[in-house]
């Protein structure tokens, strides 16, 4: 009789422990192991990363960059944002009210500051919530650093910079080295690759992740 009471109390205590955690149902007696929980967390993080995709396309030939950006935009279902078109007089006039709403009264009115302010307005549009492809910006390391800080302020994860290269380009070498230092550069040789596809990007990210994990 005493053994039965003790066993019943242990069973109730064990059930009360599971009641503290909503993720465990009363009818389930299977407790997820720590390893399974880590796998599930990794899957959730991977799903979250693939849901939102942000890319910067770097290249010397505007036609090549625009063509690849259009292809990637159609494949991934995310908009191409051209800083050159965004910074046009028409767009500045169109977004003037939004710019005044986010800019401080004593803010600097340099072109870089206005470009970032316009970019903020554009990135808050509904079609950019799942990701975007930025072209025509940055054009120097200073702009790249400002853009990186700006995107961190916006709450974006590490943005991938896709470098479209045909040969060595001194004009972009400093920017390429900057993104390479951040470990977010995806070099693509457009002479051997006709189109950028999601498979190419995913393959590169898998290789980069494997190399990073191997070095730890």
N, C-alpha and C positions, 0 to 999 in steps of 0.2 A: 504493500500500500504506500509506504513512504517512498520507495523507489519510483512508483508511478507518479506521485506528486512532484518529486524532484525532476523527473523526465518531462512532465507537463510544463513546469516552470521554465526549464531550459528552452523548450520549444517556443513558449510565449516570448521569452527574452530574445530568441533568435529572430522571431517574426517582427518584434518591435524595432530591431536594428534595421531591417529592410524597409520598415514604414517611414524611416527618416529620409529615405531616398526615393523620390517619385519614379526614377527610372527603373526600379525593380518592382514588378508586379507581385501581388500576393500569391498568385497561382504558380509563379515560376520559381523553381529551385536552383536555376543555373545562374551563377554569378560570373559576369564577364571578367576574364583575367586581365591583368595589367597590360599584357602584350596586345590582346584584342582591342582594348580601349585605345591604345596608341595607334593601332592600325586604323581604327575608325576615325580617330582625330585626324590622322594624315589624309584619309579619304575626304573628309569634310574640308580640310584646308585646300586640297587639290581641286575639289569641286568649286570652292569659292574663287580660287585663282583662275580657273578656266572660265568662270562666269563673267568676270570683268577682265578685259584685256586692253592694255594701254601700250602703244608703240610710238616711237619716234623714228621717222625714216630719214636717213642721212645719205646724201649723194650730190654729185656735182652737176648732173644733167637733170634739169627740171622735168623734161618730158619722161625720162626713165622713172624718176621718183613718182610722178603723178600716175603713170601707167601702173606701176607696181602697187601703189597705194589704192588705186581703184580696184584692182584685182583682189587685193587682200580685204578691202572693205566689203566687196560683194560676197566673198567667201565666208567672212566672219560675221557679217551683218552688223558692222559698226561703222560710224561715219568717218570720212576723211576730213580733217580740219586743216585747211591751208592757211597759215599765218599771213601769207601775202594777200590772199583774198579777204581774210577776216579783217585785215588792217586797212582795207580800202576806205575811201572817203564815204562811200555809200553805207558800209557796215558801221562806221563810226557814228554817222548820223542816225542810223537805225537803232543803235544800242546806246544812244547818248543818255537816256533816262536811267538805264540799268547801270551805266558807268558812274553816273553821279551818285547813285544809291550806294555803291560799294567803295568808292574812293573817298579818302579823308579830305577835309577842306584844305589842309596844309600839305597834302601829298605832292611828291615830285611829279612833274608833268613831262618827264622824259619819254621818248618813244618806247623804251623798254618797259617802263612802268605802265604805260597805256596799253601796250601789247598784252602784258600779263593780266591787266584788268579786263580787257576784252576776252582773253582766253578764259578767264574765270566765268564770265557771263556765258560764254559758249559751252563750257563743260557742264554747266548747271542745266542745260537743256535736256529734255526727256530722252532724246535719241542717243545721248552720250552716256547714259547711265551704265550701259553694259560694256562700255569701252570706246576707244577712239584711236585714230591714227593721225599723228601730227606731222605736218610737212612744212618746209620753209622756215623752220625754227627748231633749235638755235643755230646761229651762224658763227658763233665764237664761244670760247670757253667761259667767258664772263656771263653770257646769256645762258649757257648750259648750267652753270652753278646757280644762277638766279631761278631758272626753271625748276631745278631739282628742289630748292628750298620752297618754291611756290607749290609744287605738287605735294610735298610733305605737309605743308600747311593745309592743303585741300584734303588731306587724308588718304592720298593714293599710295598704294604699295610701290615697290621698286618698278619703275617703268623700263621696258626693254627698248634699246636703241638698235635698229636694224641698219647696218652700214651696207649700202649698195655700192660695190666697188668693181671697177674694170681694171684698174692698175693703181699704182701708188699715187695718192693724191695729197700733196703737201698742204693744200688749202684746208683739208679736213683732218689732217693728222693730229692736231692738238685736241680737237673735239673727240675724235676716235679714241685717243689715249685716255681722255677723261672718263668716258663711259666704260672703257676697258678696265680702268682702275676701280670703278664701281662694280665690276663683275656683272654688267648687264648688257654687254655688247653682243649682237648677233651678226657676224660678218657673212655676207652672201655675195658670191661672185656672179654677177649678172651675165657674164660671158658664157658660163656653163649652166646657169639656171634661168630658164625662160620666164618662169613665173614663181612668185613667192606663194607657197601654200601653207596651210595650217600644219600639214604633216612635217614640212621642213622645219618649222619653228618648234613644234613639239619634239622632234628628234634632237634638235640642238639643245633644248632645255633639259631633256633627259640625259644627254651626254654631259652637260655642264653640271647638273645635279650629281651625277655619278662621280665625276672628277672631284667635285667639292667634298663629297662625303668620303672619298678615298683618301683625301689629304688630311682629314681630321684625325 
